[in-house]
Amino acid sequence: MAAKLRVHPAFYRRMRHYRDRIALRDDRPQVARSITHAAQETVSHLLERPLLGHSARFESPDLSDILRFAVPGFQIFAIFYRWDGETLTVITLEHGAQDLPSRLAQILGFR
């Protein structure tokens, strides 16, 4: 089990963004609640077993240690995180159609 959990503010911003977009714009509030719940449960699961994810395979050395885990039931969404052996750092929740390396570099301040 991870000794510590650190959650980047971008994770909460993206969760709200997707929740609101799906609930309001797409008029699917139940789906929005389900995605939010699934993402939160995934973080809890990763806290118990942080090595479940796999490398996000970003080429940039600044991003090379980032892991990715798809949200069960919503495979188009993934949680991006780091695990250093003691701390699980949840970075963000992203839709798979994003320019992910640029998005994560921006979140982490590499741009």
C-alpha atoms as one frame of an Amber mdcrd trajectory, in Angstrom:
protein
   0.000   0.000   0.000   1.231   3.504  -0.791   2.276   5.344   2.325   1.210
   8.711   0.946  -1.228  10.140  -1.569  -0.648  13.438  -3.305  -3.215  14.748
  -5.760  -2.323  17.521  -8.185  -5.003  20.252  -8.458  -5.267  19.484 -12.188
  -6.894  16.145 -11.342  -9.776  17.865  -9.557 -10.102  20.494 -12.297 -10.322
  17.843 -15.017 -12.798  15.751 -13.016 -15.061  18.807 -12.676 -14.572  19.665
 -16.345 -15.612  16.224 -17.584 -18.414  15.907 -15.032 -19.903  19.254 -16.012
 -19.427  18.735 -19.725 -21.110  15.347 -19.710 -23.874  16.344 -17.301 -24.724
  19.726 -18.806 -23.608  19.791 -22.422 -24.329  16.166 -23.200 -27.334  16.072
 -20.828 -26.237  12.822 -19.194 -26.015  13.525 -15.437 -26.031   9.841 -14.431
 -23.086   9.098 -16.711 -21.255  12.130 -15.285 -21.762  10.817 -11.740 -20.629
   7.346 -12.805 -17.405   8.620 -14.365 -16.631  10.728 -11.308 -17.248   7.778
  -9.000 -15.197   5.417 -11.176 -12.258   7.848 -11.257 -12.328   8.249  -7.464
 -12.521   4.490  -6.988  -9.608   4.050  -9.389  -7.443   6.383  -7.307  -8.304
   4.358  -4.190  -7.450   1.165  -6.046  -4.136   2.595  -7.263  -3.311   3.646
  -3.721  -3.573  -0.013  -2.750  -1.727  -1.303  -5.839   0.198   1.538  -7.504
   1.986  -0.679 -10.002  -1.248  -1.671 -11.767  -0.714   1.050 -14.343   1.740
   0.948 -17.189   4.182   3.442 -18.605   2.507   6.261 -20.517   5.526   6.003
 -22.852   6.154   9.702 -23.221   9.423  10.500 -24.972  10.296  13.550 -22.892
  12.699  12.719 -20.047  10.598  14.947 -17.762   7.576  12.712 -18.368   9.230
   9.322 -18.721   8.248   8.119 -15.231   4.531   8.820 -15.636   2.199   5.852
 -15.420  -1.248   5.516 -16.957  -4.283   3.551 -15.845  -7.597   3.469 -17.727
 -10.719   4.174 -15.709 -12.717   0.902 -15.583 -15.955   1.180 -17.505 -14.730
   4.351 -19.206 -11.636   3.168 -21.060 -11.360   6.384 -23.057 -10.422   8.160
 -19.803  -7.141   7.529 -18.022  -5.536   8.617 -14.795  -1.923   9.713 -15.106
   0.256   9.390 -12.041   3.699   8.841 -10.597   4.806   6.262  -8.051   8.163
   6.682  -6.322   7.902   3.696  -3.991   6.422   5.778  -1.165   4.073   8.361
  -2.662   1.362   7.993  -5.267   1.104  11.338  -7.052  -2.083  11.572  -9.090
  -1.498  14.154 -11.806  -4.618  14.307 -13.938  -7.579  12.591 -15.531  -7.576
  12.882 -19.311  -9.631  11.851 -22.293  -7.563   9.763 -24.689  -8.076  12.180
 -27.589  -5.923  14.893 -25.974  -2.363  15.801 -26.945  -1.252  14.044 -23.796
   2.487  14.824 -23.668   1.829  18.543 -24.155  -1.031  18.503 -21.661   1.020
  16.815 -18.941   4.073  18.976 -19.572   1.874  22.028 -19.173   0.297  20.736
 -15.939   3.679  19.885 -14.459   5.239  23.189 -15.501   7.700  21.890 -18.092
   6.521  24.424 -20.693
